[in-house]
Each structure stands twice: as C-alpha cells, then as structure tokens.
C-alpha cells in the first residue's frame, strides 16, 4: 500500500470518527433552526426540510409566538461569571505557576500534590456542602458566589498548566535581562511573560469553557434571573408534561457559538500551549 493511499485512508477514517463525535452537536445546532414538528418527526428527518429563525424570535420575545424566558439576562450572567472567574483564575494561576516553577519553598511538592488531588474530586460531590456553606454566608443566588466556586475549580488546572510552561523557559533569559539592568519584575513582564502567552491562553480558554458550560453546581447555587446562567436556563423549557425542544435547541446554539468562536480565535495559542507547556521538565 502506497503512502498516498495510507494518507487518504487516514483522512477518511479521521473524518468518519470526527463526524460521529460531532453528530450530537450538529443535530442540536440544526434543530435550533427547525420547526418543532420536524424535530419530533418519526422516523427522524436527518436532512432539514425547512430552516427558520422562529425559534430564536420566540425565545427573544420577537414575533407572534413568544416564550417568557429571560435569555438576555442569562447570557449576561454567563458572560460576567465566566469572564470574571477566568480572569481571577488566570491571575492566580500565573502567580502560583510561576512560584512553583521558579522558587523553592517548604512543602512545595506537598502543596502541588494537594492542588492536583483537588482536581480528582467531582464538582457534583461538592454541591451539598457548598450549598450549606453558601446559604449561611448569604451567597446563594449571587454572581459572586458562583464566581468564587468557579475560581476554586479552575485555579488548580491553571497553576498546573502554567507551571509546566514556565519550566520550559530557561531561567538564564531572565537572569540575562537582570544583568542588563532590568528588575525582577521587568524581566518577568518583558521576557518570560511574552514567552508564556501560549500556555496562559490555553489555561484561559479551558477555564472559560469550564465556567461557561458548567451546570451541576450552578443549578444548585442559583435561583433567579439575577444569577442563572445559560446552561441552567435550559431547564426553563421543561414543563410538567411537555418539553419545548425547539426553544431548547435554539438556546443551546447560543451557548455553543461563543465557545466555538473563542476556541477558533485562540486555537494557535491553544495548540502551542498544550503541546509545549503541558510537558514538564
């Protein structure tokens, strides 16, 4: 078998596998533009016969058919919570990752191991103790309470990824900059930080996607439009006896698109960060 034939077969196999993996997402996206009758049709209609924006008009309160769901408020909450928690997690991750990579201090390995072990605890297992604690502190149904939870979830991963990336940057670069007159702070911002931007971008996109898509904890810690995020808002389409699948798919499309756009924008840094920064020296 020639190398060209092997390459062609590899591409075909990869395409089939990716098609299977992405099929649920493609179905949800297409269903957002299809009428409810077509979505519920049996046997299933795989190729859409009619595409429409009526589902989006309905959830945004435009047109004759309107759904009393505050999608704009949910979208605003998701943006605020995901962006703020990501920024805080990145700042803490840069500080922690740099400290673990560059300095020696007591219990360094123990602290790092503790951070990594915290990632093994499923978020849903924390829902009850968090609810009890947050209720006593008065943080239930607040954006601040959810932001704090997401920061705690994302910090261990950001520290791990950024630490691995800083370890790949030779210390001699910063030392040479200090010899040339830079302070330690200037050497970090002018030399090490620009070289680590791919790893930082990778940590940032993962932290954002975790906060943007998380449902289990948000569903327990939010109650009203003041703090509900888009994934939690999907349950508003479920009534006692019916489910508005068309509206739910339209809202799912709104959740998926920003994440896809952001991933495509930073994909170069994302790939570089995962292939280079994830290897610890």
N, C-alpha and C positions, 0 to 999 in steps of 0.2 A: 504494500500500500504506500503510495507516494505521500510526501509531506504535505502537498497541497490538498489531497483528499482527507488526510487526518485533520488538517486545519478546518476544512469545510464541515466535517462531521462534528468537530468540537464546537464550532459556531452554532450548528443546528441543534446539538444537544443542549448547549447553554441557553439558546433561545426558548426551547421547549420547557426547560426547568424554570426559567425566569417567568415564562407565561403562566405556568402552574402556580408559582409563588404569588404573582401579582394579580391573578384572576379575581380573588375576592375584592381587592381594591378597585379594579377596573369595573367590576359589576356594581359596586356601590356608587362609583362616580357616574356611570351611565344611568343608573336608576334615579339619580338626582334630577335627571333631565327627562324622565319618562313619566307618563301618567300612571296613577295607581293601578288602574285596570290592567295595564301591560305588565307591571311588576308582579301582580298576583296571578297572572295567567298560568293555567295548567293545560298542557305541558308548557314549560318555561319558554319564553321568547328570548333567544340568545342575542339576536341582532335587533336593535331597536327599530321599530317601525315608524315612530314619531318622537322627535325631540322637542321639548318645550321648556320654557322658563317659568311656567305657572307655579311649580313647587317653590321656587325661590321667591316669587312675588308673594306667595301665601305666607311664608314664614317671616317675611319682612313687612307684612301688612299692606301689600300693594295689590290692587285689583279687587275683583268681586269676592273671591274666596280668601279669607284671612284667618290666620292662626294666632291666637293670643299668647305667643311665646316671645319673650324679650331677647331675641337673638343678638341684637346690637349690644345690649348690656352684658350678655355672656361673653361676647367677643372682646369687649373692652376689659372685662375682668381677666380673661385668659391672657391678653397681651400684657396687662400690668403685672399680673402674678408671675407669668413665665419669664418676662424680661427682667424684672427686679430680682427674682430668685437666681436667675442665671448670672447677672452682673455681680451679685454678692458672692455667689459660689466661685466665680472666676477670680475675684479679688482675693478671697481666702485661699483658693487653690493655688494661685501664683505665689502667695506668701508662704504657704505651707510646703508646696512642692519645691520651691527654691531653698527653703530651710533644710528640708530633708536631703536635697541633692548636694548642698554646698557646705553644710555645717555639721559638726559633731557635738552631740549633747547627750546627757544621761537619758536612758530609757528610749533612745531614738528608735531602735528596732521594735521595741515593745509597743510604742505609740503607733508606729506604722502598721504593725500587725493588727492592732486593735481597730484601726481605721478600715483595713481591708476586711476584717471579720464582720464589721458592721454592715458591709455590703451583702453579706450572706443572709441577713435577716429579711424575710419578705415584708414589704410595706404593709400588706393587709394584716399581718400579725401585730402591727403597732397601732392599729386603728382604735381598739378599745382603750388601751392605756392613754393614748393621745387624746381621745375624746374626753375621758375623765379629767385629765390634767388641764386640757384647754377649757373645759367647762368651768373649772374652778378659777382659772385665770381670766375668764371672760373673753376668750379669743375664738369661741365658736362663731361661725358665720361672719368672719372678718377676713379681709385680704391679708392682713399682717400675719394671722395665724397660719394660713396656708403657705405664705411665702417662707415663713420660718421652717415649716416642715420640709418644703422642697429644697431649701438651702442645706438642711441636715442630710437629706437624701443624696444630694449632688456633690457635696464637699469631698467625701472620701474618693470618689471616682476622679474628680478634677485634680486632687492632690496627687493621686497615683499616676495619672497620665502626664501631668506637667512635670512631676518629679522625674519620670523616665526620660522626658525630653531634655530637661536641663542637664541630666547626667551625660548626654551625648555631646554637649557643648564643652569644649576644652576650657579648663579654668585659666589656662595661660592667656586666653584672649582678654579676659577681664583684668588679669594681672598686668598685661602689657599696657592696657588703657590706663591703669592706675599709675604705672611708671611714667606715662606720657603726661600726667597731670590731672587725670580725672579722679573724682572722688569715687567711693564705692558705689554710691547711688547713681552717679553719672555713668559709670561703667556698666551697671545693670541696664539702665534705660537705653543707652546708646549702642551697646554691643550685644548683651545677652538677650534682652527682651525682643529685639527685632528678629534674632535667630530662632527664638522660641515661638514666634507668632503662629506657626502652623499647628503646633501642639496645643496652644491656647485656643485657637479657633476650633480645633477638634473637640476639646473639652467643652467649649461654649455651646457648640451645636448639639452635643449629646445632652448637656444639662438642660438646654432649652426644650428639646424634644421630650425629655422625661417630664418636665413640668407641664408642657403643652398637652401631652396625651394622657397624663395620669388621671385615673378615675376613682380607684378604690378609696383612697384617703380623702379625696375631695368630696366624694359623695357623703362621707360621714361627718365632715367638718364644715360643710356649707349648708345653708337652708334657704336663702332668699336670693333675689337678683343682685343684692349688694356684693356677693362673693362667689356665686355659682359660676363655674367655668363651662366652656362649650361641651366637653365630654359628659359632664353631669347634666347639662341642659338637654341632652339627647333623651333622657328618661321622661321629659315632659311630653313626648309624643306617644307615650304608652298610657292608655286609659284602662278602665276596669275590664272592658270587653273587647276593645279594638286597639290596634296599633297603626299609627299613620306612617307607613313605611316610606312613602314618597317624601314627606317632610323630613323624616329622619335621615334619609339618604342625602337630601339637599343640604342639611346641616352638617352631615359627615363630610360632604365635599368641601364645605367651608373650613372644616378642621384640617383636612388633608392638604389643601392647596398651599397655605402659608408654610407648612413644614417642608413640602416639596420644593417650593421656591427658594427657601432659605438653604436647603441642602444643596441645590444646584449652584447657588451663588458661591458657597464656600467649599465646594467639592474638591477643589485643588488643594486647599489647606487641610481639608479633612483627610484625604488620602495620604498626603505627606505626613500628617501628624500620626496617623495610625501605623504607617509603615516604618517611620523613623523614630518617633517619640515613644512608641509603645515598647521598644526594645531597651531594656535597662542594662547599663554597663556596670 
